[in-house]
Amino acid sequence: MKKFCLDLTVSQVDRLSEKYVLIRLTDSRPLPDILPGQFVEVRIDDSPTTFLRRPISIHFLDRKANELWLLVAIIGDGTRRLARLKAGDQLNCVLPLGNGFTLPKSPAMRFLLVGGGVGVAPLLYLGSRFQAMGGVPTFLLGARSASDVLEKADFEAVGRVFVTTEDGSFGERGFVTDHSILRRERFDFIATCGPKPMMQAVAHYARQSETPCEVSLENMMACGIGACLCCVEKSVEGNVCVCKEGPVFNINRLLWQI
């Protein structure tokens, strides 16, 4: 896909909690085609400690409003500066980068989307694309506590939503792989994004249940185009750059001990 370097305009910034912010971006021209699971590299201006662009998953693409949504976890100086953006500001973005998720071939397929923490970000757009096909996705969202459960209403507008929290303050207690729905129902395809141990646990469940599964890796990235080699992951084909060959991989391509 063709890549663009665009100065996008901030249309709205929503502070979801102390830890997370939702940034909506727009442009005077129609936004380019974007696949669920792809990401952007954003330039952090006026930061003495942030020299490289930051990779951020594309959370949602609203064609009617011509908006691109970014769900940002506030961790370091770069993301703190992103959280301070306000409507009318400009954000320089290189997009779309990487390879996205595979959409199920039929809307009748039982499609499970599993996210943990800010790893839920690419799943809203993915689920909405499946909904547009006539399907009903199932979201399984994991968080540390109730305050970390993100945009539940937005996910519910797209499909079924189930939640786990580590402290039991919302939904079922435990990790996503502890949720009772995995024992009650079977699925035809699984997509997941989040902390690596969580994705490996989901991949283990998928392999045990013989369910096709794709994971979106969150390896540390710098260039976003496969030049710097800092995001390399071992695969059955040798070392691959997650930013260029991924970030989405079928679990059968990875050398995970699951």
NUZA-209839 format. One line per 4 residues: number of its first residue (from 1); their letters; for each residue x negated, y, z of N, C-alpha, C. Coordinates in Angstrom, 2 decimals. Last residue first. Layout:
N
NUM> A> X,Y,Z,X,Y,Z,X,Y,Z ~ ... $
***
This chain:
258
258> IQWL> -4.76,-22.45,22.71,-3.40,-22.49,23.25,-2.80,-23.88,23.12 ~ -7.22,-20.76,22.09,-7.12,-22.06,22.77,-5.77,-22.12,23.47 ~ -7.28,-19.25,18.91,-6.88,-19.18,20.30,-6.76,-20.60,20.87 ~ -8.17,-18.48,16.35,-8.84,-19.56,17.09,-8.54,-19.47,18.58 $
254> LRNI> -5.53,-17.89,13.96,-6.39,-17.48,15.05,-6.98,-18.69,15.78 ~ -3.71,-18.78,12.15,-4.94,-18.21,11.61,-5.96,-17.92,12.70 ~ -1.48,-19.48,13.55,-2.28,-20.57,12.98,-3.58,-20.08,12.35 ~ -0.16,-17.16,14.17,-1.02,-17.76,15.20,-1.88,-18.88,14.65 $
250> NFVP> -0.41,-14.64,11.74,0.22,-15.89,12.13,-0.72,-16.58,13.12 ~ -0.95,-11.25,12.70,-1.48,-12.53,12.24,-0.52,-13.65,12.62 ~ -1.24,-7.79,12.37,-0.33,-8.92,12.54,-0.94,-10.17,11.92 ~ -2.82,-5.63,11.81,-2.97,-6.25,13.13,-2.11,-7.48,13.35 $
246> GEKC> -5.19,-7.43,9.82,-4.01,-7.46,10.69,-3.33,-6.11,10.67 ~ -7.20,-6.66,8.17,-6.54,-7.93,7.88,-5.26,-8.10,8.70 ~ -7.74,-4.09,9.36,-7.55,-4.26,7.92,-6.80,-5.53,7.57 ~ -7.91,-4.32,12.11,-7.29,-3.12,11.54,-6.96,-3.30,10.06 $
242> VCVN> -9.29,-6.69,12.56,-7.88,-6.62,12.91,-7.20,-5.44,12.23 ~ -11.44,-8.29,10.46,-11.15,-6.99,11.06,-9.65,-6.89,11.31 ~ -12.60,-11.59,11.24,-11.77,-10.69,10.45,-11.57,-9.38,11.20 ~ -14.82,-14.32,10.99,-14.49,-13.07,11.66,-13.69,-12.16,10.72 $
238> GEVS> -13.16,-17.24,9.61,-14.32,-16.50,10.05,-13.88,-15.23,10.78 ~ -10.78,-18.41,9.17,-11.49,-17.96,7.98,-12.80,-17.26,8.32 ~ -9.69,-18.78,11.60,-10.08,-20.01,10.89,-10.84,-19.67,9.61 ~ -11.23,-16.06,13.48,-10.11,-16.75,12.84,-10.62,-18.01,12.15 $
234> KEVC> -11.97,-13.59,15.86,-12.33,-14.86,15.25,-11.09,-15.54,14.69 ~ -11.91,-10.11,15.14,-11.30,-11.25,15.82,-11.71,-12.52,15.10 ~ -13.18,-6.80,15.47,-13.27,-8.14,14.88,-12.63,-9.20,15.79 ~ -13.29,-4.08,15.78,-12.04,-4.76,16.15,-12.02,-6.21,15.68 $
230> CLCA> -15.56,-2.90,14.84,-15.42,-2.99,16.30,-14.18,-3.76,16.72 ~ -16.19,-2.40,12.16,-16.28,-3.78,12.68,-16.12,-3.90,14.19 ~ -16.02,-0.17,10.52,-16.91,-0.11,11.70,-17.08,-1.45,12.40 ~ -14.24,-0.65,8.38,-15.62,-0.26,8.11,-16.54,-0.42,9.32 $
226> GIGC> -11.48,-1.03,8.44,-12.36,-2.18,8.29,-13.81,-1.87,8.06 ~ -9.91,1.14,9.01,-9.97,0.71,7.60,-10.97,-0.42,7.38 ~ -10.05,2.13,11.57,-8.74,1.79,11.06,-8.74,1.26,9.63 ~ -12.20,2.98,13.21,-12.00,3.56,11.88,-10.61,3.31,11.32 $
222> AMMN> -11.49,1.70,15.83,-12.07,3.03,15.65,-11.69,3.59,14.29 ~ -9.89,-0.39,18.32,-10.15,0.02,16.94,-10.77,1.41,16.92 ~ -9.53,-3.21,20.33,-10.02,-1.84,20.26,-10.40,-1.51,18.82 ~ -6.61,-5.18,19.54,-8.05,-5.02,19.73,-8.46,-3.56,19.64 $
218> ELSV> -3.99,-6.08,19.59,-4.28,-4.72,20.05,-5.77,-4.57,20.37 ~ -2.07,-7.93,17.17,-3.21,-7.77,18.08,-3.48,-6.30,18.39 ~ 0.90,-9.37,17.01,0.28,-8.11,16.62,-0.82,-7.80,17.62 ~ 1.71,-12.62,15.81,1.31,-11.75,16.90,0.69,-10.48,16.32 $
214> ECPT> 4.23,-14.94,14.83,3.25,-13.92,14.46,2.98,-13.02,15.66 ~ 5.24,-18.31,14.46,5.03,-17.17,15.33,3.96,-16.24,14.76 ~ 7.49,-21.07,14.15,6.55,-20.13,13.53,6.45,-18.84,14.34 ~ 7.70,-23.53,16.63,8.36,-22.34,16.08,7.31,-21.45,15.42 $
210> ESQR> 7.24,-25.77,18.26,7.10,-25.86,16.80,7.86,-24.73,16.09 ~ 7.05,-25.53,20.92,8.41,-25.69,20.39,8.44,-25.77,18.87 ~ 4.32,-25.21,21.20,4.95,-26.35,21.86,6.34,-26.61,21.29 ~ 4.01,-22.81,19.80,3.38,-24.04,19.30,4.02,-25.28,19.90 $
206> AYHA> 5.45,-21.06,21.43,5.82,-21.25,20.02,5.24,-22.55,19.47 ~ 4.02,-21.19,23.84,5.42,-21.62,23.79,5.84,-21.93,22.35 ~ 1.62,-20.11,22.88,1.64,-21.47,23.42,3.06,-22.02,23.39 ~ 2.47,-17.55,22.24,1.97,-18.41,21.18,1.96,-19.87,21.62 $
202> VAQM> 3.03,-16.63,24.81,4.12,-16.75,23.84,3.72,-17.68,22.70 ~ 0.41,-16.67,25.79,1.43,-17.49,26.44,2.63,-17.69,25.51 ~ -0.76,-14.82,24.10,-1.24,-16.19,24.07,-0.24,-17.14,24.72 ~ 0.63,-12.53,24.86,0.81,-13.05,23.50,0.32,-14.49,23.40 $
198> MPKP> -0.34,-12.28,27.50,1.08,-12.49,27.25,1.30,-13.09,25.88 ~ -3.08,-11.84,27.06,-2.65,-13.04,27.78,-1.16,-13.33,27.58 ~ -2.91,-9.31,25.55,-3.35,-10.57,24.92,-2.95,-11.81,25.71 ~ 0.05,-7.30,25.81,-1.25,-7.74,26.33,-1.64,-9.11,25.78 $
194> GCTA> 1.84,-7.19,22.65,1.64,-6.82,24.05,0.26,-7.22,24.51 ~ 4.18,-8.73,20.53,3.13,-7.73,20.68,3.05,-7.34,22.15 ~ 5.63,-11.15,18.28,5.29,-10.66,19.61,4.15,-9.65,19.57 ~ 8.17,-13.10,16.82,7.19,-12.02,16.63,6.90,-11.43,18.00 $
190> IFDF> 9.34,-16.23,15.71,8.98,-15.37,16.84,7.96,-14.33,16.39 ~ 12.04,-18.20,14.48,10.85,-17.38,14.19,10.62,-16.45,15.37 ~ 14.11,-19.68,15.42,13.53,-20.09,14.14,12.23,-19.35,13.83 ~ 14.70,-20.93,18.76,14.59,-19.86,17.77,13.87,-20.39,16.53 $
186> RERR> 16.99,-22.07,21.27,15.86,-22.31,20.37,15.89,-21.24,19.29 ~ 17.87,-21.56,24.74,18.06,-21.40,23.31,16.79,-21.76,22.54 ~ 17.18,-22.06,27.38,18.58,-22.23,26.96,18.75,-22.26,25.45 ~ 14.55,-21.49,27.75,14.98,-22.86,28.04,16.39,-23.13,27.52 $
182> LISH> 14.43,-18.89,27.14,13.53,-19.78,26.40,13.84,-21.24,26.67 ~ 16.08,-17.71,28.97,16.57,-17.84,27.59,15.69,-18.78,26.76 ~ 14.72,-17.43,31.38,15.56,-18.62,31.19,16.05,-18.79,29.76 ~ 11.32,-16.40,31.31,12.75,-16.08,31.17,13.55,-17.33,30.78 $
178> DTVF> 8.64,-16.79,31.40,9.42,-17.39,32.49,10.92,-17.22,32.28 ~ 7.51,-15.31,29.43,7.61,-16.74,29.18,8.32,-17.49,30.30 ~ 7.44,-12.79,30.62,8.41,-13.06,29.55,8.59,-14.56,29.31 ~ 7.16,-13.31,34.22,6.65,-12.91,32.92,7.66,-13.29,31.83 $
174> GREG> 9.40,-12.26,36.88,8.34,-13.06,36.29,7.85,-12.48,34.98 ~ 12.93,-12.10,37.33,11.58,-11.93,37.88,10.60,-12.83,37.15 ~ 15.19,-10.62,34.99,14.68,-11.78,35.71,13.25,-11.53,36.19 ~ 16.23,-7.21,35.54,16.23,-8.45,34.78,15.76,-9.62,35.63 $
170> FSGD> 14.21,-5.48,37.85,15.19,-5.40,36.76,15.08,-6.69,35.95 ~ 12.52,-6.17,39.88,13.37,-5.00,40.09,14.38,-4.79,38.98 ~ 10.65,-8.20,39.81,12.04,-8.57,39.91,13.00,-7.40,40.10 ~ 8.04,-7.65,39.30,8.48,-7.53,40.69,9.95,-7.86,40.89 $
166> ETTV> 7.87,-8.06,36.56,7.00,-8.84,37.43,7.45,-8.79,38.88 ~ 10.85,-8.47,34.72,9.91,-7.58,35.42,9.12,-8.41,36.41 ~ 12.43,-9.10,31.59,11.78,-9.60,32.81,10.93,-8.49,33.40 ~ 15.42,-9.04,29.66,14.30,-8.33,30.31,13.75,-9.16,31.46 $
162> FVRG> 17.00,-9.04,26.49,16.75,-9.71,27.76,15.46,-9.14,28.34 ~ 19.36,-8.04,24.12,18.20,-7.67,24.90,18.17,-8.45,26.21 ~ 20.40,-8.25,20.71,20.53,-8.72,22.09,19.24,-8.40,22.85 ~ 20.07,-5.20,18.73,20.27,-6.63,18.93,20.50,-6.98,20.39 $
158> VAEF> 20.35,-2.41,18.47,19.84,-3.20,17.34,20.14,-4.68,17.50 ~ 21.08,-1.27,20.77,21.80,-0.82,19.58,21.43,-1.65,18.35 ~ 19.22,-2.26,22.52,20.55,-2.85,22.56,21.39,-2.43,21.35 ~ 17.09,-0.54,22.00,16.97,-1.94,21.59,18.35,-2.61,21.56 $
154> DAKE> 18.15,1.78,23.13,17.80,1.76,21.70,17.67,0.33,21.19 ~ 18.42,1.01,25.81,19.62,1.33,25.03,19.34,1.31,23.53 ~ 15.73,0.70,26.61,16.62,-0.46,26.58,17.85,-0.19,25.72 ~ 13.31,2.21,26.72,14.31,2.38,25.65,15.25,1.19,25.51 $
150> LVDS> 11.31,0.15,28.76,11.38,1.28,27.84,12.53,1.15,26.84 ~ 10.53,-0.37,32.01,11.38,-0.90,30.94,11.72,0.27,30.01 ~ 9.25,0.73,34.14,8.44,0.49,32.93,9.24,-0.13,31.79 ~ 10.94,0.77,36.24,10.56,2.07,35.68,9.74,1.93,34.40 $
146> ASRA> 11.08,-1.92,37.00,12.21,-1.30,36.31,11.82,0.00,35.63 ~ 7.76,-3.25,36.30,8.88,-2.92,37.18,9.96,-2.23,36.36 ~ 6.26,-4.34,34.19,5.84,-4.55,35.58,6.99,-4.32,36.54 ~ 8.04,-6.12,31.56,7.48,-4.91,32.18,7.07,-5.23,33.61 $
142> GLLF> 9.19,-7.45,28.45,8.57,-7.62,29.75,7.95,-6.33,30.25 ~ 11.94,-8.42,26.52,11.03,-7.34,26.89,10.51,-7.55,28.30 ~ 13.13,-9.87,23.83,12.73,-10.28,25.17,11.62,-9.32,25.60 ~ 15.75,-9.58,21.54,14.57,-8.95,22.14,14.36,-9.51,23.54 $
138> TPVG> 16.96,-11.01,18.69,16.94,-11.16,20.14,15.64,-10.56,20.67 ~ 18.80,-9.64,15.89,17.58,-10.07,16.58,17.80,-10.21,18.08 ~ 20.97,-10.50,13.62,21.05,-10.02,15.00,19.80,-10.50,15.73 ~ 21.21,-9.44,10.13,20.84,-10.32,11.22,21.02,-9.68,12.58 $
134> GMAQ> 21.52,-7.81,7.99,22.71,-8.46,8.48,22.46,-9.41,9.63 ~ 19.38,-6.32,7.34,19.63,-7.50,6.49,20.94,-8.19,6.85 ~ 19.32,-4.56,9.41,19.76,-4.05,8.11,20.02,-5.17,7.11 ~ 18.18,-6.20,11.36,19.58,-5.82,11.49,20.14,-5.32,10.15 $
130> FRSG> 15.57,-6.16,10.41,16.31,-7.43,10.40,17.80,-7.17,10.52 ~ 15.01,-3.50,10.90,14.94,-3.98,9.52,15.70,-5.32,9.39 ~ 15.20,-3.46,13.66,16.16,-2.68,12.87,16.16,-3.11,11.41 ~ 13.02,-5.04,14.43,14.38,-5.50,14.69,15.41,-4.76,13.86 $
126> LYLL> 10.94,-3.32,13.59,11.07,-4.67,13.03,12.49,-5.20,13.22 ~ 11.40,-1.13,15.24,11.50,-0.97,13.79,11.68,-2.33,13.11 ~ 10.95,-2.39,17.73,12.22,-1.71,17.45,12.43,-1.55,15.94 ~ 8.35,-3.41,17.75,9.47,-4.34,17.65,10.80,-3.67,17.36 $
122> PAVG> 6.20,-1.76,18.19,6.53,-2.11,16.80,7.79,-2.93,16.64 ~ 6.47,-1.42,21.21,6.56,-0.35,20.21,6.92,-0.82,18.80 ~ 6.02,-3.20,23.17,7.36,-3.25,22.58,7.45,-2.32,21.37 ~ 3.58,-2.63,24.23,3.61,-3.56,23.11,5.00,-3.74,22.51 $
118> VGGG> 3.78,-1.30,26.54,3.89,-0.48,25.33,3.84,-1.34,24.07 ~ 5.11,-4.27,27.98,4.59,-2.91,28.16,4.81,-2.08,26.92 ~ 5.62,-6.74,25.54,5.22,-6.46,26.91,4.63,-5.07,27.02 ~ 8.07,-8.48,23.57,7.14,-7.38,23.79,6.84,-7.20,25.26 $
114> VLLF> 9.31,-10.54,21.09,8.84,-10.50,22.47,7.81,-9.40,22.64 ~ 12.00,-11.51,19.28,10.95,-10.49,19.31,10.57,-10.27,20.76 ~ 13.38,-14.09,17.40,13.02,-13.64,18.74,11.85,-12.68,18.66 ~ 15.97,-15.00,15.39,14.73,-14.25,15.38,14.48,-13.68,16.77 $
110> RMAP> 17.45,-17.34,13.67,17.40,-16.91,15.07,16.02,-16.31,15.31 ~ 18.83,-16.56,10.48,17.76,-17.11,11.30,17.80,-16.53,12.70 ~ 20.62,-15.25,8.92,21.16,-16.28,9.82,20.09,-16.86,10.74 ~ 19.30,-13.68,7.17,19.86,-13.04,8.37,20.43,-14.03,9.36 $
106> SKPL> 16.24,-15.15,5.98,17.71,-15.16,6.03,18.20,-14.45,7.28 ~ 13.54,-14.78,6.24,14.10,-14.85,4.89,15.62,-14.76,4.88 ~ 12.16,-12.40,8.55,12.80,-13.69,8.26,13.49,-13.65,6.90 ~ 9.30,-10.49,7.66,10.72,-10.52,7.98,11.29,-11.90,7.69 $
102> TFGN> 6.15,-10.38,9.06,6.97,-11.03,8.04,8.42,-11.01,8.49 ~ 4.56,-7.27,9.98,5.21,-8.54,10.28,5.94,-9.08,9.05 ~ 1.83,-5.70,8.10,2.93,-5.80,9.02,3.44,-7.21,9.24 ~ -1.54,-4.56,8.04,-0.50,-5.43,7.48,0.57,-5.67,8.53 $
98> GLPL> -2.99,-1.20,7.96,-2.83,-2.59,8.36,-1.73,-3.31,7.62 ~ -1.34,2.00,7.94,-2.53,1.16,7.99,-2.18,-0.26,8.42 ~ 0.18,4.50,5.92,0.30,3.43,6.92,-0.90,2.51,6.82 ~ -1.94,7.09,7.44,-0.91,6.05,7.48,-0.49,5.66,6.05 $
94> VCNL> -3.31,9.39,9.58,-3.62,8.54,8.43,-2.69,7.34,8.52 ~ -2.26,12.59,10.72,-2.12,11.14,10.77,-2.59,10.50,9.47 ~ -2.24,15.37,12.76,-2.83,14.79,11.57,-2.85,13.27,11.70 ~ 0.36,17.25,13.83,-0.42,16.09,14.20,-0.92,15.43,12.92 $
90> QDGA> 1.47,20.46,14.95,1.05,19.58,13.86,0.20,18.43,14.41 ~ 4.43,21.68,16.68,3.00,21.40,16.57,2.73,20.46,15.39 ~ 7.18,21.62,16.77,6.54,22.62,15.92,5.05,22.42,15.77 ~ 7.49,20.58,20.10,8.13,20.75,18.80,7.47,21.89,18.03 $
86> KLRA> 4.31,19.66,21.56,5.67,20.19,21.63,6.20,20.41,20.22 ~ 1.99,17.60,23.36,2.51,18.16,22.12,3.94,18.66,22.32 ~ 1.13,16.27,25.56,1.39,17.71,25.73,1.90,18.37,24.45 ~ 0.56,13.73,24.78,1.77,13.91,25.60,2.11,15.39,25.78 $
82> LRRT> -1.89,14.10,23.56,-0.73,13.81,22.74,0.56,14.06,23.50 ~ -3.40,14.43,25.88,-3.23,15.57,24.97,-2.08,15.34,24.00 ~ -3.28,11.85,26.87,-2.72,12.95,27.67,-2.49,14.18,26.80 ~ -4.65,10.47,24.91,-3.20,10.29,24.99,-2.54,11.34,25.89 $
78> GDGI> -7.27,11.51,25.48,-6.65,11.62,24.16,-5.14,11.49,24.22 ~ -7.79,10.85,28.16,-7.68,12.25,27.76,-6.98,12.40,26.42 ~ -5.71,7.89,28.76,-6.92,8.70,28.85,-6.68,10.12,28.36 ~ -2.89,7.15,28.92,-3.96,6.42,29.61,-5.18,7.31,29.83 $
74> IAVL> 0.32,6.85,28.19,-0.60,7.89,28.62,-1.67,7.25,29.49 ~ 1.47,5.30,25.32,1.15,5.09,26.73,0.08,6.11,27.13 ~ 3.86,6.28,22.97,2.48,6.44,23.44,2.39,6.18,24.94 ~ 5.45,5.66,20.06,5.59,5.42,21.50,4.18,5.35,22.09 $
70> LWLE> 6.49,7.59,17.40,5.33,6.98,18.04,5.60,6.87,19.53 ~ 8.52,7.70,14.52,8.43,7.70,15.98,7.16,6.99,16.43 ~ 9.29,9.80,11.88,8.43,8.70,12.30,8.26,8.80,13.81 ~ 12.11,10.89,10.01,11.27,10.95,11.21,10.50,9.65,11.41 $
66> NAKR> 14.33,11.51,8.37,12.95,11.63,7.86,11.97,11.79,9.02 ~ 16.82,10.92,9.14,16.26,12.14,9.73,14.86,12.43,9.20 ~ 17.08,8.59,7.61,18.09,9.65,7.53,17.54,10.97,8.04 ~ 14.92,6.98,8.35,14.98,7.52,7.00,15.97,8.68,6.89 $
62> DLFH> 12.96,6.55,10.89,14.33,7.01,10.70,14.42,7.69,9.35 ~ 11.05,4.11,12.06,11.12,5.00,10.91,12.58,5.31,10.65 ~ 9.22,3.43,15.05,10.47,3.44,14.31,10.34,4.41,13.14 ~ 6.56,2.99,15.83,7.66,2.54,16.68,8.97,2.44,15.90 $
58> ISIP> 3.53,2.06,14.81,4.71,2.78,14.34,5.92,2.18,15.04 ~ 0.84,2.19,17.15,1.85,1.43,16.40,2.99,2.34,15.97 ~ -2.13,3.98,16.77,-0.84,3.89,17.47,0.16,3.17,16.58 ~ -5.53,4.69,17.27,-4.54,3.87,16.56,-3.27,3.74,17.39 $
54> RRLF> -7.09,7.84,17.20,-6.45,6.83,18.05,-5.44,6.04,17.24 ~ -10.32,8.90,16.01,-8.86,8.85,15.94,-8.33,7.72,16.83 ~ -13.00,9.98,18.17,-12.43,9.11,17.15,-10.91,9.21,17.15 ~ -13.55,11.64,20.29,-14.20,11.91,19.00,-13.57,11.12,17.86 $
50> TTPS> -12.71,13.03,23.09,-12.07,12.13,22.13,-12.60,12.45,20.74 ~ -13.72,14.96,24.76,-14.09,13.57,25.05,-13.53,12.58,24.03 ~ -12.71,17.44,24.16,-14.18,17.29,24.18,-14.63,15.85,24.39 ~ -10.11,18.11,22.06,-10.49,17.21,23.15,-11.99,17.00,23.13 $
46> DDIR> -8.92,19.41,19.88,-9.23,20.16,21.11,-9.50,19.25,22.31 ~ -6.96,16.71,18.49,-7.63,18.00,18.40,-7.87,18.58,19.79 ~ -7.06,13.58,17.40,-6.86,14.29,18.66,-7.64,15.60,18.60 ~ -5.40,12.04,14.77,-6.53,12.86,15.17,-6.17,13.63,16.43 $
42> VEVF> -4.25,8.68,14.54,-3.98,10.09,14.78,-5.25,10.81,15.23 ~ -3.41,6.20,12.42,-4.58,6.72,13.15,-4.36,8.22,13.30 ~ -0.65,3.93,12.65,-1.24,5.19,12.19,-2.51,5.44,13.00 ~ 0.43,0.65,11.48,0.09,1.65,12.48,-0.47,2.90,11.82 $
38> QGPL> 2.88,-2.01,10.98,1.77,-1.16,10.58,1.54,-0.07,11.62 ~ 5.18,-3.14,11.97,3.91,-3.72,12.41,2.70,-2.92,11.95 ~ 7.19,-2.71,9.13,7.14,-2.96,10.57,5.84,-3.66,10.96 ~ 5.80,-0.52,6.64,6.28,-1.84,7.03,6.24,-1.98,8.55 $
34> IDPL> 6.76,2.36,4.83,6.03,1.80,5.98,6.65,0.46,6.33 ~ 6.54,4.85,2.38,7.03,3.53,2.76,6.13,2.96,3.84 ~ 6.23,8.29,3.63,5.91,7.14,2.76,6.54,5.85,3.26 ~ 8.85,10.74,4.01,7.75,9.96,4.56,7.48,8.75,3.68 $
30> PRSD> 9.58,13.43,1.80,9.96,12.12,2.35,8.73,11.36,2.85 ~ 8.28,16.59,3.02,8.51,15.62,1.96,8.95,14.29,2.58 ~ 7.92,17.84,5.40,8.78,18.52,4.41,9.10,17.61,3.23 ~ 8.18,15.55,8.14,7.41,16.21,7.09,8.40,16.87,6.13 $
26> TLRI> 7.90,14.56,11.64,8.59,14.71,10.38,7.69,15.42,9.38 ~ 7.94,12.62,14.64,7.23,13.41,13.65,8.02,13.47,12.35 ~ 8.32,12.25,18.06,9.00,12.15,16.77,8.34,13.14,15.81 ~ 7.08,10.43,20.71,6.82,11.56,19.83,7.50,11.30,18.49 $
22> LVYK> 7.56,9.59,23.99,8.02,9.28,22.63,7.87,10.53,21.79 ~ 5.44,8.46,26.60,6.05,9.57,25.88,6.43,9.09,24.48 ~ 4.77,7.12,29.86,5.08,6.95,28.44,5.75,8.20,27.87 ~ 4.38,7.48,32.59,3.38,6.73,31.83,3.58,6.76,30.33 $
18> ESLR> 6.48,8.78,33.74,5.15,9.31,34.00,4.10,8.69,33.08 ~ 8.78,8.54,30.96,8.41,8.32,32.36,7.06,8.97,32.57 ~ 9.44,9.76,28.58,10.25,8.64,29.03,10.01,8.33,30.50 ~ 9.67,12.72,27.22,8.89,12.11,28.30,9.74,11.00,28.91 $
14> DVQS> 9.81,13.33,23.85,10.60,12.88,25.00,9.68,12.21,26.01 ~ 9.61,15.76,21.44,8.80,14.95,22.35,9.65,14.62,23.57 ~ 10.19,16.47,17.99,10.71,16.30,19.35,9.74,15.45,20.15 ~ 8.77,17.06,15.73,10.16,17.53,15.80,10.72,17.43,17.21 $
10> VTLD> 5.65,17.90,14.61,6.36,17.34,15.77,7.77,17.92,15.79 ~ 4.69,17.26,11.30,5.21,18.23,12.25,5.96,17.53,13.38 ~ 1.63,16.00,9.94,3.05,15.86,10.26,3.44,16.86,11.34 ~ -0.53,16.04,7.59,-0.29,16.89,8.76,1.21,16.86,9.03 $
6> LCFK> -1.81,12.95,6.39,-0.75,13.95,6.42,-0.79,14.76,7.72 ~ -3.13,10.86,4.23,-3.59,11.67,5.36,-2.69,12.89,5.40 ~ -2.05,7.61,3.20,-1.94,9.05,3.15,-2.60,9.66,4.39 ~ -2.29,4.76,1.03,-2.48,5.40,2.32,-2.49,6.91,2.15 $
2> KM> -0.36,2.28,-0.64,-1.08,3.55,-0.69,-1.13,4.17,0.69 ~ -0.83,-1.20,0.00,0.00,0.00,0.00,-0.87,1.25,0.00 $
***
